[in-house]
Amino acid sequence: MIELTVNGIKHRVDVVPEMPLLWVLRDELGITSPKYGCGIAQCGACTVQINGAAVRSCQARIGDLAGKSVVTIDGLDNREQHPVLQAWIEHQVPQCGYCQTGQIMQAVSLLELIPKPTDEQINEVMSGNLCRCGTYPRIRAAIHAAAAKMAEK
């Protein structure tokens, strides 16, 4: 049994230690917001936070996560009023929406590390999150807007 906290709730899962976190979240815990995109940590659709850092859950082995804290988009603090989510809506970022939970979780981590990022910093940190619809300019604008909202508080 492996114990970890997901979105503030402690869970015990009985799976092989090599199982990717993505499949534990989706198949064992029923949390389907992280998406399967590539399976090799190249697209970012499965991005979650582990102990506060953005991580590709398709490559994070559950056996390495015992006792750690995982946060998906469902577990963001004050989710309905979260500045990143609000900026995403205001800037109409999603088109198909498939990559958006990973994009948002990466953006949240970016803003926790760099509260007022430059375009270059945004491009660098977000470069591992692919958007098949090409909404990168709106993603960048939403991150700047969220940073401004977070600076007001």
Disulfide bonds with the S-S distance in Angstrom:
none
